[in-house]
């Protein structure tokens, strides 16, 4: 865990100087803007909207500005309809950002994660900025940073953050719902290694505060479009297994995605089907990105094999030890060929990863 310009301490004993400083900044702020990463997932949106509701409770003007749109299966979350999308409302978003007393970066720790246009606008802004994030190797892009890669999610960190800066009983049903959604989605419904006994204690408290766990799960996972299910079928048809490396991968081309029907978030969770195969410890999803004109890559692993290190070394990526992302500017065939050629040098690590 990292606090820039602060001593390094466990998050459960969050640095009091950091907390008192941020409390003062919040108290004096006239407006606060909250930003997730590009193509925000449940953790990013949940963290932003939880703090949005909290700041509004405190009588503050708050706004969530997303770099681009987010999936339909997250748009039921309380406050989602009040967000701005930078790509769709650029001028209005810029005005709010320029005038913000505080800007929070949530669930990302490198400015390139917001995408080119927004990155170029944010970089020179001198507003006070605060980062809360659980990914590895944070960059020094904010005035104040709360970083802890051992955490299950940014939403779990926001929960601890709120416990420190706010009086007790300030977690409303709306805040509880946002935080529960983010923790649930980023832990794979509480099954990933970063899920701890403390995570479950947080979840229990959020349910007590009004998070309807059954409804949240249904809204996220039982709300798929026909195209999304058909896309899953095409994904499984493309599944390739390299048993000698305990590896499986899926390729989704532009034609598979069907641009006329494709919606943001349709590929969410598909890579986990490859990882669910018996004997597989490394799963990869290659997707032809329709917006950015590149191959977007999702990596998942079990055990000691580091998906993050692999992504960082070979595909300009990174993330968590067992869940990471990357990209390739080669075409699909060249990207997959390059990936396959890498595996022999990792064979021993893959075979011993999950004994």
N, C-alpha and C positions, 0 to 999 in steps of 0.2 A: 504494500500500500504506500502511496506517495502523497505527501503534501509539499508542494514546491515552497521553498523558503520557510519550511517548518521542519521540525524533527520527524523522523519516520517512526510511527507508532501504530499499534493495532487499531483497527477501525472501531472496535467496541469501546475503546478509550479515546474516541475521536478528539483530536487536538483542540483544546479549549480556546486557544488564541484564534485558530481558524474559525471556530464556531462563533465566537463573540464578534469577530470582524465581519463575517457574513451577515450576522443578525443586524449589525449596525448598517451595513450596506442595504439590506432589505428595508429596514425601518425608514431610511432616508430616500429610498428610491421612489420616483414618481411613476415610472413604468418599467416593466420587466418583460423581456422577450425570451422565449424558450425554444431551442433549436435541436431537433434530432438529426441523425445522419440521413443521407440520401436513401430513398426507398426504405423508409422506416418500418421496422418490425414492431411486434407487440411490446417489447421491452422499451424501445425508443419512444413510441407513442404513449405508452403507459406512464413512463417517467415524466414526460413533458406535461401530460394532462393532469397527472397527480399534483405536480407543483403549480400548474395553472389554477386548479381549484383551491389549493392552499392559499396562494397569493390573493385570489379574489376574496377568500374568507377574511383575510387580513386587511381588506379594503384597498388593495393595490390594483392598478391597471395592469393586466397581464395578457399576453398573446403568445400562441404557439405558431411559429413559422416553419413549415416543413420545406425542405429543398424542392421536393417534387411530391406527386400524389402518393397515397398509401393505400394498401389493399382494402377492398370492400368489406372483408370479414373483420376489419377493425373499426369501421366507421360507426358502429353502434356505441362505442365507448363514450361515456359522458363527457361532453365538451368537444367531441370530434368535429361537429359541424361548425364550430366557432374558430377553427384553425384557418390560417392563411397558407396558401401554396405559393412559394416563391416563383415557380415557373409560370403560374397562372395570374398572379397578382404582384408582379415584380415591383412596380412603382410604389404601390401601397406598402408592400413589405419593406422596401428600402427606407421609406419614410419612418416606419415604426422602429426599425433597427437603428437608424441614425439618432432618433430621439430617446432611445431606451437608456435608462440609468444603469440597468444591469442586463447582461445577456448570459444565459445559461447554455452551455454545450452539454448535451445529455446523450450518453451511450455512444460517443465517439471521441477519439483522442488525437486525431490527425485531421487537419483542415481539409485535406483532399477528399475526405469522406462525405462532404456536402455537395460535391460536384463543382465543375469548373466555374459557372457563372456566379454562383453564390460564394464560392471560395474567393474569387477575385474581389467581390464586394466586401466580404467580411475582413479579409486580411489587413487592410489599412485602418479599420475602425479602431478608435482609441477608447471606446466604452469599457467600463469594468466588466470583465468576463469571468465566469465561474464554470469549471468543468466537473462533472460527476460521471465517472465511467469505470467499467470493470475490465477493459481490454488491456493487453500487455503493451509495454513500451510506449507510454504516453509522451507526446511531444509538448514542448512548452509553448502553448498557444493561448493560454488564459492567464489572468491575473492571479487566480486562486484555483487550486486543483485538488480534488478528492478522488484518488485513484486506488483501486484495490482489485487486482486481477484474481484474487481468491474467491471473490463474491460470485454468487450464482447469477446475478443480474444487476443492471443499473437500478431497477426498481427496488431491489432489496436494499441497495445503498441509499436510495432516496428515503426509504422507510426509516433507516437509522438516522439519516440527516434530519428528518422531520422530528424524530424523537428528541434530538438535541436542540434544535432551534425553536421548537414550539412547546407550549404548555401541553399537559396531558389531555387526552380526549379531543384532539383536534382532527383526528382522522375520520372524516365524514364517509358515508356510504359511497359517494362518488370517488373520493380519493382511494378508498379501500378497493373499489372495483378496478380502478386504473392500475394500482400496484399489483393486485392479484393477477390481472391479465398479463402484465409484463413478466412477473416471476414464473407463472405457469408456462408461457410460451418459450421463454429462454432456457428453461430447465427441461424441456421436452415432457411437460406434465410431471415434473419432479423426479425424473429418472436419471438425469445427467450427473456426473461425478461431483460437480460443484454444489449440488443440493446437500445441505447439512441439516443437522438437528435444529440449528437455529433458524434455517430457512423455514422449516415446518412450524416452528413457534411463531414466526412472523405471519405465515399463512393462517394459522389458527386465530391470531389477533385480528387479521384483516376480515376473516369470516365473522368474528364477533362484532366488528365495526360495521358490518352490513354488506360485505361482498357475497353475492349469491353464487357460490362455486359451481353449482349445477348449471345455472343459466349462462355464466361466463363461458364454461367449457362448451356448451351447446352453441353459443353464438360464434365462437371461434372455429370449432371443428365440425359442426354439423350444419353448416350453412354454405355448402359448396354448390357451384353452378354445374349444369350438365357438361359444359365445355371443360371445366376443371377435372371432372371425373374421367372424361374421355381423354384428356391430356395425360392423366395418370396411366391409363391403359396404354397409350402410345409410349410413354416412358418405360413401362415395364417390358414392352416388346423390344425396346432398344437395349435392355440391360445386358451388359457383357461381364462375364466373371473370369478372372485370372486367378485360379485357385492356387497356383504355385506361389503367388504373392499375397494370398488372402485378401484380394482386392476385387472390387466390383465398381463399374461405372455406367452412367447413363448419358446419352447424348440427346439434346433437344434442339432441332434446327428451326429456322424461321418457319418452314413449312409445317413442322410439328406444332408450333405454337399457334398457327393460324391467326395472323395479325388482325383480322376482322373481328375475331371473337376473344382474343387474348386480353386478359385484365391483370393488372398488377397484383402480385400475390398468388397467381395460379400455380406457380412452381414451388410454393412454400411447402417444405416437408418431404418433397419427393426423394431427396437424397437419402433420407432415413430408411426408405424401403430397401435400398441397396445394402445399407448397413445391417438391416435385420436378417439378411441371409446367414444361415448357419455357416460358420467358418470364416466369415468376412470380418476383417478388422479395419479396413480402409475403404471408404466409399466416396465416389466423386460424381458430381453432376455438372456436365458441360452444357451451357445454355447460350444459344446465339441471342445476344441482347439486342432487342429491336430499337432501343433508344440510343445507346451509346456506341453501336457499331463495333462490338467486340465480343469475345467469348467470355461470359461470366462463369466463374467456377466456384462450386461449393464443395468443401472438403469435410468429411466426418471420419473420426477414428475411434477405436476402442483401445483401452490399455495405455501402454507407454509410448506408442508411436505418436509423434507430434505432428498433427495436421497443420498447426500454425507454422512450425519451422519449415515444413515442406512447401507450404504456400508462399512464405516469405522468400525462400531461397530461389524458387523456380518460377513463380507466377505473380510477382509484385503484390503479394497479399500478406495476410496475417490474421490474427484473431485470438482464439483460445486454443489450448493444447489439443483438444479433441473436436473443435469446431472452428473452421476458418473459411476465408474466402480469398479469391484471387481473380486474375484476369489474363487474357491472352489476346494479342492483336493479330495473331495468325488466324487462318480460317479453321473451321472445325476439324477437318482431316489432319492438317498439320499440327494442330494443338494436341489432338488425341495421340498421334504418332509420337510426338515429343514426350508426352506423359508416359506412354508405354515404354519408351526407351529409358526412362529414368528408373523404373521399378527394379530392375536387376541389382542396382547398387544399393537398394534399400531392402533387399530380400531378407537378410538376417534380422533386421529390426522389425520387419512386418511379421515374420514367422514367430518371433518371441514376444510380440507385443501383448498378447492376451492369453497366456498359457493357463 
